[in-house]
Amino acid sequence: MTITEMLGYLTEQGWSQERIAKQCGTTQPTIFRITKGSTVSYEVGTAIVALHKKVAKAKRKAA
């Protein structure tokens, strides 16, 4: 799964770009640019991966 797909998943789960940005230590415009295919820094990318794993795990537990 790509970073863009992970961001799409988080959005589908009700997360706003602003909320994702705050959790990942970046800005909403950066998240927007990533969703449009811009490159992502290692730090932000790993933060998105970690957030995606956390949200997906919580969803599996809730199901």
Secondary structure, DSSP 8 states (H G I E B T S, - for coil): --HHHHHHHHHHTT--HHHHHHHHTS-HHHHHHHHTT----HHHHHHHHHHHHHHHHHHHHH-
